[in-house]
Amino acid sequence: MRKIWSNVDVDLKLLTSAIQDFFEKKGFLTAVESSSCGFVIKAEASDVYDINGGVLVSVNGGSDSLIVSFIFDKEGDVVFSPLMLSFFGGGLYFIRKLKSDEKRVLLEREFWRFIDDVLPRVSRSH
């Protein structure tokens, strides 16, 4: 998911640091990379959120706009039909995948609530 804010001036470094802290408090291993107009936060392997893959968050903006993208990195996520899985005893894998998908939805909701809460604190007009 991607959200765009207009007429906002935020400190991208502060926002990126806050996002990194958000994921680290949830047990993710994080890394931050600079991009041409912002930052990319990579979060992987949480003890709290047992999800397949990791999360990529990009934070871009200028003096009057902000774009935040939240993307699940599903690398290594193999897709099988439920029928095929039942032939090979993969029902447990299918159930685990469903639970992982539920946790992904929960994590994304928490993330966007966090962003709404943190934006006023990282605003330059604060």
C-alpha positions as CSV (number, residue, x, y, z in Angstrom):
1,M,0.0,0.0,0.0
2,R,1.1,3.5,-0.7
3,K,0.0,6.8,0.9
4,I,0.7,10.3,-0.3
5,W,0.5,13.5,1.8
6,S,0.5,16.9,0.3
7,N,1.4,20.2,2.0
8,V,3.4,18.3,4.7
9,D,7.0,19.1,5.5
10,V,8.6,16.3,7.6
11,D,12.1,15.4,8.6
12,L,12.7,12.2,6.6
13,K,15.6,11.1,8.8
14,L,13.5,11.4,11.9
15,L,10.6,9.6,10.3
16,T,12.9,6.8,9.0
17,S,14.4,6.4,12.5
18,A,10.9,6.2,14.0
19,I,9.9,3.5,11.5
20,Q,13.0,1.5,12.2
21,D,12.3,1.7,15.9
22,F,8.7,0.6,15.2
23,F,9.9,-2.6,13.5
24,E,12.7,-3.3,16.0
25,K,10.3,-3.1,18.9
26,K,8.3,-5.8,17.2
27,G,11.3,-8.1,16.9
28,F,12.3,-7.4,13.3
29,L,15.9,-7.1,12.1
30,T,16.2,-3.9,10.2
31,A,18.4,-2.2,7.7
32,V,18.1,1.3,6.2
33,E,19.4,2.4,2.8
34,S,19.4,5.8,1.3
35,S,17.6,6.3,-2.0
36,S,17.6,9.2,-4.5
37,C,14.8,11.1,-2.7
38,G,14.5,9.3,0.7
39,F,15.1,6.1,2.5
40,V,14.2,2.4,2.3
41,I,13.7,0.4,5.5
42,K,14.0,-3.4,5.2
43,A,12.6,-5.5,8.1
44,E,12.9,-9.2,8.4
45,A,12.5,-12.2,10.7
46,S,10.3,-11.1,13.6
47,D,9.8,-13.3,16.7
48,V,6.5,-11.6,17.4
49,Y,5.1,-11.6,13.8
50,D,5.7,-15.0,12.2
51,I,5.2,-13.9,8.6
52,N,6.7,-15.3,5.4
53,G,9.2,-12.9,3.9
54,G,9.9,-9.4,5.1
55,V,8.7,-5.9,4.8
56,L,10.0,-3.0,2.6
57,V,9.1,0.5,3.5
58,S,10.1,3.5,1.3
59,V,10.0,7.0,2.6
60,N,10.2,9.8,0.0
61,G,9.4,13.4,-0.1
62,G,10.2,17.0,-0.6
63,S,9.5,20.2,1.2
64,D,5.8,19.9,0.7
65,S,4.9,16.3,0.2
66,L,5.5,12.8,1.6
67,I,5.1,9.4,0.1
68,V,5.3,6.2,2.2
69,S,5.1,2.8,0.7
70,F,4.6,-0.5,2.6
71,I,5.3,-3.6,0.7
72,F,5.6,-7.2,1.8
73,D,8.6,-9.0,0.3
74,K,7.3,-12.4,-0.4
75,E,10.6,-13.8,-1.6
76,G,10.7,-17.6,-1.2
77,D,6.9,-17.7,-0.8
78,V,5.8,-20.8,-2.8
79,V,2.2,-20.9,-3.9
80,F,0.4,-24.3,-4.1
81,S,-3.3,-25.0,-4.5
82,P,-5.1,-26.3,-1.4
83,L,-6.0,-29.5,-3.3
84,M,-2.4,-30.2,-4.2
85,L,-1.2,-29.5,-0.7
86,S,-3.8,-32.0,0.7
87,F,-2.3,-34.8,-1.5
88,F,1.2,-34.2,0.0
89,G,0.3,-33.5,3.6
90,G,0.8,-29.9,3.1
91,G,-2.4,-28.9,5.0
92,L,-0.2,-27.6,7.8
93,Y,1.8,-25.4,5.3
94,F,-1.5,-24.0,4.0
95,I,-2.8,-23.2,7.5
96,R,0.6,-21.6,8.4
97,K,0.4,-19.5,5.2
98,L,-3.2,-18.3,6.1
99,K,-2.0,-17.4,9.6
100,S,1.0,-15.5,8.1
101,D,-1.4,-13.6,5.8
102,E,-3.5,-12.7,8.8
103,K,-0.5,-11.4,10.7
104,R,0.6,-9.4,7.6
105,V,-2.8,-7.6,7.6
106,L,-2.5,-6.9,11.3
107,L,1.1,-5.6,11.0
108,E,0.1,-3.3,8.1
109,R,-2.8,-1.8,10.1
110,E,-0.6,-1.2,13.1
111,F,2.0,0.4,10.8
112,W,-0.4,2.9,9.3
113,R,-1.8,3.8,12.7
114,F,1.8,4.4,13.9
115,I,2.5,6.6,10.9
116,D,-0.6,8.7,11.6
117,D,0.6,9.1,15.2
118,V,4.2,9.9,14.4
119,L,3.8,12.4,11.6
120,P,3.0,15.4,13.8
121,R,6.2,14.7,15.9
122,V,8.5,14.6,12.8
123,S,6.9,17.6,11.2
124,R,9.2,20.5,10.6
125,S,6.4,23.0,11.3
126,H,5.9,21.4,14.7
